[in-house]
Amino acid sequence: MTNFLTVDNDPRSADVRLPLMSLREVVMFPRSIVPLFVGRAASVKAIETALGEHNKKIFLVAQRTPEQERPMPDDLYEVGTVSKILQLLRLPDGTIKVLFEGLYRATWSPAGGFDALDGDLEDDVFPMADVERIVDAGLDSADGEALVRATHDALEEYGKINKKLAAETISAITSLTNPGRLADSVMPHLKVDYVKKQALLEEIDPSKRLEETFALLQGEIEIANLEKKIKTRVKDQMESNQKEYYLNEQLKAINKEMGREEDPNQEIVEIEKRLAEKVMPDENREKALREIKKLKQIPPSSAEYTVVRNYVDWILDLPWNVCKETSLNIEEARAILEEDHFGLQKPKKRILEYLAVQSLVDTMKGPILCLVGPPGVGKTSLSKSVARATGREFVRLSLGGVRDEAEIRGHRRTYVGALPGKIIQSLKRVEFNNPVFCLDEVDKMSMDFRGDPSAAMLEVLDPEQNYSFNDHYLDMDYDLSKIFFITTANSLHSIPLPLQDRMEIIQLPGYLETEKKQIAKQFLVPKQIEEHGLKPENLAISDNALMEIIRRYTREAGVRNLEREIAAVARKSAMKLVEDGDLEQSLKITKQKLPKLLGVQKHSYGSKEDAPQVGVTTGLAYTQLGGELLMVETALMPGNGKIEITGKLGDVMQESVKAALSYIRSRSDLFGLKRDFYKQIDIHVHVPEGAIPKDGPSAGITLGTTLASALLNIPVNNELAMTGEITLRGRVLPIGGLREKLLAAHRGLIKTVLIPKENTKDLKDVPKAILRDLTIIPVENMDEVLAHALVCADPKSIFSGKDAEECPISASLMKTDEVIEQTH
C-alpha cells in the first residue's frame, strides 16, 4: 500500500499511522460531530480500513482544490483532524453515509509525497499518514473569560435569527467555558468559506481562535439580519401588488356600476391609437370599436382577454384599403414579359389587355385568370412576371391537398386556436390589398367531412361577389376585388364546373423542340451557369447538344427536366474545373460528350412502329404531362366470343372498345365478315405501359381501327396517328387538347394525323412549324378513318362485302382530299 512519509520521526510525539481521507470544501473540527456522504473509492477503502485495523480512527484533511478527484500530497492542507467513526450506513447507490466525531488537531508533512510512486494510483488506493498531535498554546484567563461571555451572547442572538440551529445545541455550546473548545464547537454551525474554517483550524492560540470565531459570528448575524430585511421588503411588495390588484378590480366594478368605463390601461390606449390611424371601412371600424370596448371590461388575466385581443390585432394588421401604387406603362410591361418568358403569346396578350383597360378606367374588378398546362411550362413563373410588370406585390398560395374549407374561409372564433383563412393570412403578410395572388394547383383540391374548399373558392374567385368576402374568423366583409388573382392547374377536368365558370381559362400548351432550344439558350443555360458558380466563358453548350438533350434525355411538355439535365452538365463542368485547378478554362459541350456527362440515353426519339403491323395502331392522348403517343394492340385467338381489355384502362376507354366492336359487327356484311364471326374468336385489346392509368373519350377511332385491322388482317400505316371518339354508327366526335396531341405526333416523327372534322377550327392555335411537317386529315366517320389508316392498294377493297356504289366511302374521300390541300 502506498503511504505518506512521516512528519516527525519521534515516536513519542507521533500517533500511530492512520488512514487519510481528503475532504472537499469541508473542514472537520475537534469535538464536533458531522455527517458526511462518501463516494470516492479511495475514501470508502480508507473508512473500511479504519473500522477494521485502527480502532475506528481516521485522519480527515481538507483539499486545497475541491475539483480534484485524486489529490496528490501537495494538494492537501498540512493540518487536519483525527476523527472517530461513530456510525456507518451504506446507501443503494454505492455511497455511504458516515457520522464522524472530531477528536483533536493533528499535523502531517506532505513534503515526502507517496512512497514508491511508479505510476497512476488505482481508484481504491488511499494514503496512510503519520500524524502528530497539536497542543493548544497558553491563554490569558481575564481576556479569555470576557471573550467567552461575548461569544455566548452572540451565539444566543444568532440562534434567534437562524431557526435551523436547535435550542439544545445552543445550550450545550454556551455551557462551554474553554475558549478553544468553544471556538471549535461554534465554527461547524457557521456558513463561512472552508478556507476561513481551515485557517481557524490551524490556529493553535485558543484566544485568537475564539476572537476570529466571534468576528465571523458577528458577520453571520449581520448577514442574517440583512436577509430578514430583504425577505420582509419582498413580502411587503407582494402584499402591495396584491392590494393594488384588488383595488383595481374594485375600481372597475365601481366604474361599471356608475357607467364610467373610460380609464383604460396603456395597452388599450395604444390599440385605440392604431385604430384611429387605420384606413378601413366604417362598418368594420365600428365593430373593432365594439371589440375594444369589450376588451376594457375583461380582466387581463382572463383567457377571454387573449382571444379578444388577438381578434383586434388581426383587424388592425390587415391592409383594408391600403393599395400599392401600380405601374400602367404598357411598353415596359411588354418588355418585362418578353424578357422573362419565351413564347406564351396568348397569356401575355391577355395581361397587356388588362393593363390597357386599367389605364383607361379608375376602377376595374380584378380579373381571374386560370393558366392551364402541363408541369414545367411556366405557369407560376408567369404569375411572378405579371407582378413585376404591374409593380404589385406577389403572393403565392398552394392549394394542393387542401381538404378543409376552413383553410379558405377561416375558423369560427368559438374554436380553440381559431385563425383566419389562408387568403386573409397572406394579405396580412403582404401588407397591401392589391397584390398579384397566385393560387397554385387549383385542380388538386379535394374534399372530406370538413367541407368542400372548392365551394369556398367560388366566393373568392367570383368578381361579382369577392368585393364582400366574409371570413368566418373576422365575421366581416373584406374586399378582394382589387386583387389580381391568377390560378394554375395541370388539367381542367378535375376543376369543378362552377369554379371553371368563374375563371378565364388560358391554355399553356407544351413547347416545340425549337422553342425549348431557345428557352435553354436564353434562360436555362445562363441561369445554371450562374447558380453553379461558373462564368459564361467557362461553359458553352452547342445547339446540337441541346437538341440531343431535348430529344434523347427528356420527354415532357415543359422544360423542368430539361433544366435539370442542363444543371447536371453544369455541375460536372464545375467538377472538372476544380479538379484541373484551372478556373479560367473554357469547356465546349458537344453532342458526342453527352453520354459521358449524362449517361445512356433515357428516351428514343420517335416511338412509332418501324413497319406497318396488323392490329397495331398509333393513337394520340392528352395527359397532365402534355400530349403522348398511345400504342394500341389487338390479338385474335380461337375462342367463344370473350373480350379481354388490359392496360389499366378507365371506364370511358373500356366503353370505347365495346362501341368500336359494335360498330364493326353492325357493318360485318360491308367488311365481308360473317355475322357471327365474334362467336368463334376471343379478342384481346391491350394498351402497353399497364402501370399508367389511361382514360378519356378520344381513343375511340384508334380502338376501332386496331380491331378492324386485326379482323380484316390488314396492317395499319405506321406513319399515321389518330385521335377522335366513335359512336355506334361510326361517327367521329370532336376531342380536346388537339395542339398538345399534334405536338406529341411531331415529336414521334409521325407524318399523317387523322382528326375529327369538327376540330379543324382548332388548327389556328397550332404553330405553323408543326402544320408544315404534318399532314392533317379531317374525318367525319369511321369509314374514312379505315380508308386512310389501313394499308391496301385500293381503299374500296376494304368494303368488298357490297358494291362500291352502296358504300359512302368514295364521296367521303373526295371531300377529305379538298381539306388536305387546305391544311397541308
C-alpha positions in Angstrom: 0.0 0.0 0.0 1.3 3.5 -0.9 2.0 5.6 2.3 2.7 9.2 3.0 6.1 10.0 4.6 6.0 10.7 8.4 6.2 14.2 9.6 8.1 13.6 12.7 10.2 10.5 13.3 10.0 10.8 17.1 7.6 8.0 18.2 6.8 9.8 21.4 5.2 12.8 19.6 3.5 10.8 16.8 0.4 8.8 16.8 0.1 5.5 15.2 -0.2 5.6 11.4 -3.8 6.3 10.4 -5.7 6.1 7.1 -6.0 9.6 5.5 -9.2 10.7 3.8 -9.4 14.0 1.9 -12.5 16.3 2.2 -14.0 18.6 -0.4 -15.0 22.1 0.9 -15.4 20.6 4.4 -13.3 21.2 7.5 -13.6 18.9 10.5 -13.1 20.5 13.9 -12.3 18.7 17.2 -15.3 18.0 19.5 -17.8 18.3 16.6 -20.0 15.6 15.1 -20.5 15.9 11.4 -22.3 13.5 8.9 -20.7 13.1 5.5 -21.6 11.3 2.3 -18.6 9.4 0.9 -18.5 8.1 -2.7 -14.9 8.0 -3.8 -13.4 4.5 -3.9 -10.2 5.5 -2.1 -12.2 7.2 0.7 -14.5 4.2 1.1 -11.5 2.0 1.4 -9.9 4.3 4.0 -13.0 4.2 6.1 -13.2 0.4 5.9 -9.5 0.1 6.9 -10.1 2.5 9.9 -13.0 0.4 11.1 -11.0 -2.8 10.9 -7.4 -2.1 11.8 -7.3 1.3 13.6 -10.0 1.3 16.2 -12.3 3.4 14.0 -9.8 6.3 13.9 -9.1 8.2 10.7 -7.3 11.4 9.7 -9.5 13.9 7.9 -7.8 16.7 6.0 -9.3 19.3 3.5 -8.2 19.6 -0.2 -6.8 22.9 -1.4 -8.6 22.4 -4.7 -12.0 20.7 -4.3 -12.4 19.8 -8.0 -9.5 17.3 -8.0 -10.7 13.7 -8.0 -7.5 12.1 -6.7 -5.4 14.8 -5.0 -1.6 14.5 -4.5 0.1 15.3 -1.2 0.8 18.9 -2.1 -2.9 19.3 -2.9 -3.8 18.7 0.8 -3.6 21.1 3.8 -1.0 20.2 6.5 -3.4 20.4 9.4 -6.3 18.2 9.8 -8.4 16.4 12.5 -8.0 12.9 13.9 -11.6 11.7 14.0 -13.6 8.7 15.1 -16.2 6.9 13.0 -19.4 6.8 15.1 -21.8 5.3 12.6 -21.8 4.0 9.0 -24.8 3.5 6.7 -24.5 2.0 3.1 -26.8 3.5 0.6 -28.3 1.7 -2.5 -26.3 3.9 -5.0 -23.0 2.6 -3.7 -22.2 5.6 -1.4 -22.0 5.5 2.3 -23.2 7.9 5.0 -20.7 8.2 7.8 -21.0 10.1 11.1 -17.6 11.4 12.3 -16.6 12.8 15.7 -13.6 15.1 15.7 -11.0 14.2 18.4 -8.0 16.5 18.2 -5.9 18.6 15.8 -3.0 16.9 14.1 -0.4 17.7 11.5 1.4 15.7 8.9 4.0 16.5 6.3 3.1 16.1 2.6 6.7 17.0 1.6 7.7 13.4 1.2 5.0 12.6 -1.2 3.8 9.0 -1.9 6.3 6.2 -1.2 7.4 4.1 -4.3 5.2 6.1 -6.7 5.8 4.4 -10.1 2.6 5.4 -12.0 -1.0 6.5 -11.5 -2.8 5.5 -8.4 -5.6 2.9 -8.6 -9.1 4.1 -7.7 -9.3 2.3 -4.3 -5.7 3.0 -3.1 -5.7 5.5 -0.2 -2.7 7.1 1.6 -1.5 6.4 5.2 -0.2 9.3 7.2 1.9 9.5 10.4 0.2 12.3 12.2 1.5 14.5 15.2 -1.0 15.9 17.7 -1.2 19.7 18.0 -1.4 21.0 21.6 -3.1 24.4 22.2 -0.9 27.3 23.5 -1.4 29.1 26.8 -4.2 31.6 27.5 -4.7 34.8 29.4 -7.6 33.9 31.7 -9.0 37.5 32.1 -9.2 38.2 28.3 -10.4 34.6 27.7 -13.4 34.9 30.1 -14.6 38.2 28.5 -14.3 36.7 25.0 -16.2 33.6 26.1 -19.1 35.7 27.5 -19.3 37.8 24.4 -19.4 34.7 22.2 -22.2 33.2 24.4 -24.3 36.3 23.9 -23.6 36.5 20.1 -24.5 32.8 19.7 -27.8 33.2 21.5 -28.6 36.2 19.2 -27.6 34.1 16.2 -29.9 31.3 17.3 -32.9 33.7 17.4 -32.3 34.5 13.7 -31.2 31.1 12.4 -34.2 28.8 13.2 -32.2 25.8 11.9 -30.0 26.0 15.0 -31.7 24.0 17.7 -32.1 25.4 21.2 -30.5 22.3 22.8 -27.4 22.8 20.6 -27.1 26.4 21.7 -27.5 25.4 25.3 -24.8 22.8 25.0 -22.3 25.1 23.3 -22.9 28.0 25.8 -22.1 25.7 28.7 -18.5 25.5 27.4 -16.1 28.0 29.1 -12.8 26.8 27.5 -12.1 29.3 24.6 -10.5 26.7 22.3 -13.3 24.2 22.8 -16.0 26.9 22.4 -14.5 28.1 19.1 -14.3 24.6 17.8 -17.9 23.9 18.7 -19.2 27.2 17.1 -17.4 27.0 13.8 -19.2 24.0 12.3 -22.5 25.9 12.5 -21.4 29.0 10.7 -21.9 29.3 6.9 -18.5 30.6 6.0 -16.0 29.6 3.4 -14.0 26.4 4.0 -10.7 28.4 3.6 -11.6 30.6 6.6 -12.5 27.5 8.6 -9.2 25.9 7.7 -7.3 29.0 8.9 -9.1 28.7 12.2 -8.3 25.0 12.4 -4.6 25.8 12.0 -4.7 28.5 14.7 -3.2 27.0 17.9 -3.8 30.0 20.1 -7.3 29.5 21.7 -7.7 33.2 22.4 -7.0 34.3 18.8 -9.1 31.4 17.5 -12.1 32.4 19.6 -11.6 36.1 18.6 -11.7 35.2 14.9 -14.8 32.9 15.6 -16.5 35.8 17.4 -15.8 38.1 14.4 -17.2 35.5 11.9 -20.2 35.0 14.2 -20.9 38.7 14.2 -20.7 38.8 10.4 -23.2 35.9 10.1 -25.5 37.8 12.4 -25.3 40.9 10.1 -25.9 38.8 7.0 -28.9 37.1 8.7 -30.4 40.4 9.7 -30.0 41.7 6.1 -31.6 38.6 4.7 -34.5 39.1 7.1 -34.9 42.7 6.0 -34.9 41.7 2.3 -37.5 39.0 2.8 -39.7 41.4 4.8 -39.4 44.0 2.0 -40.2 41.5 -0.7 -43.2 40.3 1.3 -44.4 43.8 1.7 -44.0 44.5 -2.0 -46.1 41.4 -2.9 -48.8 42.4 -0.4 -48.7 45.9 -2.0 -49.2 44.4 -5.5 -52.0 42.2 -4.3 -53.6 45.2 -2.7 -53.2 47.2 -5.9 -54.8 44.5 -8.0 -57.7 44.2 -5.5 -58.2 47.9 -5.6 -58.1 48.0 -9.4 -60.7 45.3 -9.5 -62.9 47.3 -7.1 -62.4 50.4 -9.2 -63.5 48.6 -12.3 -66.6 47.3 -10.5 -67.4 50.9 -9.3 -66.9 52.3 -12.7 -69.1 49.7 -14.3 -71.9 50.4 -11.8 -71.6 54.1 -12.4 -71.3 53.8 -16.1 -67.8 55.3 -16.2 -66.0 52.7 -18.3 -63.3 55.0 -19.5 -59.9 54.8 -17.8 -58.3 52.1 -19.9 -54.8 50.9 -19.4 -51.9 51.9 -21.6 -52.4 48.8 -23.9 -56.0 49.8 -24.7 -54.8 53.4 -25.4 -52.3 52.1 -27.9 -54.9 49.9 -29.6 -57.3 52.8 -29.9 -54.5 55.0 -31.4 -53.7 52.3 -34.0 -57.4 52.1 -34.9 -57.7 55.9 -35.3 -54.8 55.8 -37.8 -56.1 52.8 -39.7 -57.8 53.3 -43.1 -60.7 50.9 -43.2 -64.5 50.7 -43.9 -66.7 52.5 -41.4 -68.8 49.4 -40.5 -65.6 47.4 -39.8 -64.3 50.2 -37.7 -67.5 50.2 -35.6 -67.1 46.5 -35.0 -63.5 47.0 -34.0 -64.6 49.7 -31.5 -67.2 47.3 -30.0 -64.5 44.7 -29.5 -62.1 47.2 -27.9 -65.0 48.3 -25.6 -65.4 44.6 -24.6 -61.7 44.4 -24.1 -61.8 47.1 -21.4 -64.3 45.1 -19.4 -62.3 41.9 -19.3 -59.6 41.3 -16.8 -56.2 40.9 -18.5 -55.6 37.6 -16.6 -58.8 36.1 -18.2 -58.4 33.7 -21.1 -61.1 35.6 -23.0 -59.0 38.7 -22.9 -56.3 37.0 -25.1 -59.0 35.8 -27.6 -60.5 39.3 -28.0 -57.0 40.9 -28.1 -55.9 38.5 -30.9 -59.0 39.3 -32.9 -58.5 43.0 -32.5 -54.9 42.6 -33.6 -56.0 40.8 -36.8 -58.4 43.6 -37.6 -55.7 46.2 -37.1 -53.0 44.3 -39.1 -55.0 43.8 -42.3 -54.5 46.2 -45.2 -58.1 47.1 -45.6 -57.8 50.0 -48.1 -54.0 50.1 -48.4 -53.1 49.6 -52.1 -49.7 49.8 -53.6 -49.2 52.2 -56.5 -49.0 50.1 -59.7 -47.3 50.7 -63.0 -49.5 51.1 -66.1 -46.8 51.5 -68.8 -47.8 49.0 -71.5 -44.4 49.1 -73.3 -42.5 48.5 -70.0 -44.8 45.6 -69.1 -44.5 44.1 -72.6 -40.7 44.3 -72.3 -40.7 42.6 -68.9 -42.9 39.8 -70.0 -40.8 39.2 -73.1 -37.6 39.3 -71.0 -38.8 36.7 -68.6 -40.6 34.3 -70.9 -40.2 33.0 -74.4 -43.4 32.4 -76.3 -46.7 32.2 -74.3 -48.1 34.9 -76.6 -51.8 34.4 -75.6 -51.4 34.9 -71.8 -49.1 37.8 -72.4 -51.6 39.4 -74.7 -54.4 38.9 -72.2 -52.3 40.5 -69.4 -51.5 43.5 -71.6 -55.2 43.9 -72.4 -56.0 44.1 -68.7 -53.3 46.8 -68.2 -54.6 48.8 -71.1 -58.1 48.8 -69.7 -56.9 49.8 -66.3 -55.1 52.8 -67.8 -58.5 54.0 -69.1 -60.7 53.4 -66.1 -60.3 54.3 -62.5 -61.6 51.1 -61.0 -61.9 47.6 -62.6 -62.8 44.4 -60.9 -59.8 42.2 -60.7 -59.6 39.5 -63.5 -59.5 35.9 -62.6 -57.1 34.1 -65.0 -56.6 30.4 -64.9 -53.4 29.2 -66.6 -53.8 25.5 -67.5 -51.0 23.5 -68.8 -48.6 20.6 -68.1 -45.9 20.9 -65.4 -42.9 22.9 -66.3 -44.4 25.2 -68.9 -44.0 28.4 -66.7 -47.4 29.0 -65.1 -46.2 30.1 -61.7 -43.2 32.0 -63.0 -45.5 33.8 -65.4 -47.5 35.0 -62.4 -44.3 36.4 -60.8 -43.6 38.2 -64.1 -47.1 39.7 -64.0 -46.4 41.1 -60.5 -43.1 42.5 -61.7 -44.7 44.0 -64.8 -47.5 45.7 -62.9 -45.4 46.8 -59.9 -47.6 44.8 -57.5 -46.6 42.6 -54.6 -46.6 38.8 -55.3 -48.4 36.3 -53.1 -48.4 32.5 -53.7 -50.7 30.1 -52.1 -50.5 26.4 -52.9 -53.9 24.6 -52.8 -52.6 21.1 -53.5 -54.0 18.7 -50.9 -56.3 21.3 -49.2 -59.3 19.5 -47.8 -60.6 21.7 -45.1 -63.0 24.5 -46.0 -61.7 26.4 -43.0 -58.3 26.9 -44.7 -60.1 29.2 -47.2 -62.9 30.7 -45.1 -61.1 30.6 -41.7 -62.3 29.0 -38.4 -65.0 30.5 -36.3 -63.8 32.2 -33.1 -65.6 29.8 -30.9 -63.0 27.2 -31.6 -59.7 27.0 -29.6 -56.8 28.2 -31.7 -59.0 29.7 -34.4 -57.3 31.6 -37.3 -58.4 33.4 -40.4 -58.2 31.6 -43.7 -55.1 31.4 -45.9 -56.4 34.3 -48.1 -56.6 36.7 -45.2 -53.3 35.5 -43.7 -51.5 36.1 -46.9 -52.9 39.6 -47.2 -51.7 40.4 -43.7 -48.2 39.2 -44.6 -48.0 41.2 -47.8 -49.4 44.4 -46.2 -51.2 45.6 -49.4 -54.7 44.9 -50.7 -53.9 44.8 -54.4 -51.2 42.1 -54.9 -50.9 39.5 -57.7 -52.3 36.5 -55.9 -51.2 33.2 -57.4 -53.4 30.2 -56.4 -51.3 27.2 -57.4 -52.7 23.8 -58.1 -56.3 24.8 -58.0 -57.1 21.4 -59.6 -55.5 19.5 -56.7 -58.1 20.5 -54.0 -60.2 17.7 -52.6 -63.0 17.4 -50.0 -63.8 15.4 -46.9 -66.1 15.6 -43.9 -64.7 19.0 -43.1 -66.3 20.6 -46.1 -65.5 21.4 -49.8 -62.8 24.1 -50.2 -63.6 24.4 -53.9 -67.1 25.7 -52.9 -65.4 28.3 -50.7 -63.2 29.4 -53.6 -66.4 30.2 -55.6 -66.8 33.4 -53.5 -63.1 34.2 -53.6 -62.9 34.0 -57.4 -66.3 35.4 -58.4 -65.8 39.1 -59.5 -69.5 39.7 -58.6 -69.1 38.5 -55.0 -65.5 38.9 -53.8 -65.9 42.6 -53.0 -67.6 41.3 -49.9 -65.8 38.1 -49.0 -66.8 37.0 -45.5 -64.1 35.2 -43.5 -65.5 33.1 -40.6 -62.9 34.3 -38.2 -63.2 38.0 -39.0 -67.0 37.8 -39.4 -67.0 40.9 -41.5 -66.8 41.7 -45.2 -63.4 42.1 -46.8 -62.9 43.5 -50.3 -60.9 41.1 -52.6 -61.9 42.8 -55.8 -58.7 44.8 -56.1 -56.6 41.6 -56.1 -55.2 40.3 -59.4 -56.0 36.6 -59.0 -54.1 34.1 -61.2 -54.8 30.4 -60.7 -52.8 27.5 -62.1 -53.8 23.9 -63.0 -52.5 20.9 -64.8 -55.8 19.9 -66.2 -59.4 21.2 -66.4 -61.4 18.0 -65.9 -60.6 17.9 -62.1 -61.7 21.5 -61.6 -65.5 21.7 -60.7 -67.5 23.3 -63.5 -69.0 26.1 -61.2 -65.4 27.1 -60.4 -64.3 27.0 -64.0 -67.2 29.3 -64.8 -65.7 32.0 -62.5 -62.3 32.0 -64.3 -61.0 32.9 -67.7 -59.2 29.8 -69.0 -55.9 30.3 -70.8 -54.2 27.2 -72.1 -50.4 26.9 -71.9 -49.6 24.0 -74.2 -46.2 22.3 -74.4 -43.3 23.8 -76.1 -41.9 22.8 -79.5 -38.4 21.5 -79.8 -37.3 24.8 -81.4 -38.9 26.7 -78.6 -37.2 24.5 -76.0 -33.9 25.2 -77.6 -34.4 28.9 -77.5 -35.6 28.8 -73.9 -32.5 26.8 -73.0 -30.1 29.2 -74.7 -31.7 32.4 -73.4 -32.8 31.4 -69.9 -31.8 28.0 -68.6 -28.1 27.8 -69.5 -27.2 31.3 -68.2 -29.2 30.6 -65.1 -27.5 27.3 -64.3 -24.0 28.8 -65.1 -24.6 31.5 -62.5 -26.1 29.1 -59.9 -23.1 26.7 -60.2 -20.5 29.5 -59.7 -19.3 29.4 -63.3 -18.6 32.2 -65.7 -20.2 32.5 -69.2 -16.8 31.8 -70.8 -16.3 28.6 -68.8 -19.2 26.7 -70.4 -20.7 26.6 -73.9 -23.3 24.0 -75.0 -23.7 23.6 -78.7 -27.1 23.7 -80.4 -26.8 20.0 -81.4 -26.1 19.1 -77.8 -29.2 21.0 -76.7 -31.3 19.2 -79.2 -29.9 15.9 -78.2 -30.8 16.6 -74.6 -34.3 17.6 -75.6 -34.8 14.5 -77.8 -32.9 11.8 -76.0 -32.8 12.7 -72.3 -36.2 14.4 -71.7 -39.7 13.7 -72.8 -42.0 16.4 -71.4 -44.2 19.2 -72.5 -42.4 21.8 -70.3 -38.8 22.5 -69.6 -38.4 21.4 -66.0 -36.5 18.1 -66.8 -34.5 20.0 -69.4 -33.3 22.4 -66.8 -32.4 19.5 -64.6 -30.3 17.9 -67.3 -28.6 21.2 -68.0 -27.9 21.6 -64.3 -26.2 18.2 -64.4 -23.9 19.3 -67.2 -23.0 22.5 -65.3 -22.4 20.5 -62.2 -20.0 18.1 -63.9 -18.3 21.0 -65.7 -17.7 22.7 -62.3 -16.2 19.5 -61.0 -13.8 19.4 -63.9 -12.7 23.0 -63.4 -12.0 22.3 -59.7 -10.2 19.0 -60.4 -8.0 20.5 -63.1 -7.2 23.6 -60.9 -7.8 25.9 -63.9 -10.8 28.1 -63.2 -10.3 30.1 -66.4 -10.6 27.2 -69.0 -13.4 27.0 -71.4 -15.4 23.8 -71.8 -17.3 23.1 -75.0 -20.1 20.6 -74.7 -20.9 18.8 -77.9 -23.4 16.1 -78.8 -20.7 13.4 -78.6 -19.8 14.3 -75.0 -23.3 13.9 -73.6 -23.2 10.1 -72.9 -20.2 10.7 -70.7 -21.8 13.5 -68.8 -25.5 12.4 -68.6 -25.2 8.6 -69.1 -27.1 6.5 -71.6 -30.0 7.9 -73.5 -33.2 7.8 -71.5 -35.7 8.1 -74.4 -35.8 7.1 -78.0 -36.6 9.9 -80.4 -39.8 8.9 -82.1 -41.6 5.9 -80.8 -43.6 4.9 -83.9 -43.6 1.4 -85.3 -40.8 0.5 -87.7 -43.2 -1.0 -90.2 -47.0 -1.4 -90.7 -48.3 -4.1 -88.3 -51.6 -5.9 -88.2 -53.7 -4.9 -85.2 -51.3 -2.2 -84.0 -52.5 1.4 -84.2 -50.9 4.7 -83.0 -53.3 6.9 -81.1 -52.8 10.3 -79.5 -53.6 11.0 -75.9 -53.6 14.1 -73.7 -52.2 13.7 -70.1 -51.1 16.1 -67.4 -47.6 16.0 -68.9 -48.9 17.0 -72.3 -49.5 15.0 -75.4 -48.4 11.4 -75.7 -48.4 8.7 -78.4 -50.7 5.8 -77.4 -49.9 2.4 -79.0 -53.0 0.1 -79.1 -52.7 -3.6 -79.9 -55.3 -6.3 -80.7 -54.8 -10.0 -80.8 -57.3 -12.6 -82.1 -57.4 -16.2 -80.8 -59.8 -19.1 -81.2 -62.5 -19.0 -78.6 -66.1 -18.3 -77.9 -66.5 -14.6 -78.1 -64.7 -13.4 -75.0 -63.3 -9.9 -74.9 -60.2 -9.1 -72.8 -59.2 -5.5 -72.2 -55.9 -4.8 -70.4 -53.5 -1.9 -69.8 -55.2 -0.2 -66.8 -57.9 1.4 -68.9 -60.6 3.6 -67.3 -64.3 3.1 -67.7 -64.6 5.5 -70.7 -61.9 3.7 -72.7 -63.4 0.3 -72.0 -66.8 1.6 -73.2 -65.0 2.9 -76.4 -63.7 -0.7 -77.0 -67.2 -2.1 -76.8 -68.6 0.7 -79.0 -65.9 0.1 -81.7 -66.7 -3.6 -81.7 -70.4 -2.9 -82.0 -69.7 -0.7 -85.0 -67.7 -3.4 -86.8 -70.4 -6.0 -86.0 -73.1 -3.7 -87.4 -71.1 -3.5 -90.7 -69.9 -7.0 -90.9 -71.5 -7.5 -94.3 -69.7 -4.5 -95.6 -66.4 -5.7 -94.3 -67.0 -9.2 -95.7 -67.2 -10.8 -92.2 -69.6 -13.5 -91.1 -72.4 -12.2 -89.0 -71.4 -14.4 -86.1 -67.6 -14.0 -86.5 -67.2 -12.8 -82.9 -68.6 -16.1 -81.5 -65.6 -18.1 -82.9 -62.8 -16.0 -81.6 -61.5 -14.3 -78.4 -60.4 -10.7 -78.7 -57.6 -9.2 -76.6 -57.2 -5.4 -76.7 -54.1 -4.1 -74.9 -52.5 -0.7 -74.3 -48.9 -1.0 -73.2 -47.4 0.6 -70.1 -50.1 -1.1 -68.0 -48.9 0.6 -64.7 -50.0 4.0 -66.1 -53.8 4.8 -65.7 -55.3 5.7 -69.1 -58.7 7.1 -69.7 -60.5 9.6 -71.8 -63.0 9.9 -74.7 -60.5 10.4 -77.6 -59.3 6.9 -78.3 -62.5 5.5 -80.0 -61.3 5.6 -83.6 -57.9 4.2 -82.5 -59.6 1.2 -80.9 -61.9 0.7 -83.9 -59.0 0.8 -86.3 -56.9 -1.7 -84.4 -60.0 -4.1 -84.1 -60.7 -3.7 -87.9 -57.1 -4.3 -88.8 -57.0 -7.5 -86.7 -60.3 -8.8 -88.0 -59.5 -7.9 -91.7 -55.8 -8.9 -91.4 -54.8 -5.6 -93.0 -51.8 -3.8 -91.5 -52.1 -0.2 -90.2 -50.0 2.6 -91.6 -47.2 3.1 -89.1 -46.6 6.7 -90.3 -50.1 7.7 -89.2 -51.7 8.6 -85.9 -55.2 9.5 -85.0 -57.5 10.9 -82.3 -61.3 11.0 -82.0 -64.2 9.4 -80.3 -66.5 6.9 -82.1 -70.3 6.4 -81.9 -72.1 3.1 -82.7 -72.9 4.4 -86.2 -69.2 5.1 -86.8 -69.4 8.9 -86.5 -66.2 10.6 -85.3 -66.8 13.1 -82.5 -64.6 16.1 -81.6 -61.9 15.9 -78.9 -59.9 18.3 -76.7 -56.2 19.0 -76.4 -55.5 19.0 -80.2 -52.5 21.2 -80.0 -50.8 19.0 -77.4 -51.6 15.9 -79.4 -50.1 17.3 -82.6 -47.0 18.3 -80.7 -46.7 14.7 -79.5 -47.1 13.4 -83.1 -44.5 15.8 -84.2 -42.1 14.6 -81.5 -42.8 11.0 -82.5 -41.9 11.6 -86.2 -45.5 10.9 -87.3 -46.2 12.2 -90.8 -50.0 12.0 -91.0 -52.7 12.6 -88.4 -56.4 12.0 -88.5 -58.5 14.4 -86.6 -62.3 14.9 -86.2 -63.6 17.3 -88.8 -65.2 19.5 -86.1 -61.7 20.1 -84.7 -60.4 21.9 -87.8 -61.2 25.2 -86.2 -58.6 24.5 -83.5 -55.8 24.2 -86.1 -55.3 28.0 -85.9 -53.8 27.5 -82.4 -51.2 25.0 -83.7 -47.8 26.5 -84.6 -47.2 26.8 -88.3 -43.9 24.9 -87.9 -46.0 21.8 -86.8 -48.5 22.1 -89.7 -45.7 22.3 -92.2 -44.3 18.9 -91.1 -47.7 17.1 -90.6 -50.4 16.1 -93.0 -53.7 16.8 -91.2 -56.7 14.8 -92.5 -60.1 15.7 -91.0 -62.6 12.8 -90.9 -66.3 12.6 -90.2 -66.9 8.8 -89.9 -65.1 5.6 -89.2 -65.2 4.5 -92.9 -62.9 7.4 -93.8 -60.6 6.5 -90.9 -60.2 2.9 -92.1 -59.7 4.0 -95.7 -56.8 6.3 -94.7 -55.3 4.1 -91.9 -55.3 0.6 -93.4 -52.5 -0.2 -95.8 -54.0 -1.6 -99.0 -53.7 -0.9 -102.7 -57.4 0.1 -103.1 -59.3 1.5 -100.1 -62.5 0.4 -101.7 -61.4 -3.2 -101.3 -61.8 -2.9 -97.6 -65.6 -2.7 -98.1 -65.7 -5.6 -100.6 -68.7 -7.1 -99.0 -71.0 -4.8 -101.0 -70.9 -2.9 -104.2 -68.8 0.3 -104.1 -71.8 2.4 -105.0 -73.6 1.4 -101.8 -70.5 2.4 -99.7 -70.3 6.1 -98.8 -66.5 6.0 -98.7 -66.0 7.2 -102.2 -67.8 10.5 -101.7 -66.1 10.9 -98.3 -62.6 10.5 -99.7 -63.3 13.2 -102.3 -64.3 15.6 -99.5 -61.3 15.0 -97.4 -58.9 15.4 -100.3 -60.1 19.0 -100.6 -59.5 19.7 -96.9 -56.0 18.1 -97.0 -55.0 20.6 -99.8 -56.1 23.5 -97.5 -54.2 22.3 -94.3 -51.0 20.9 -95.9 
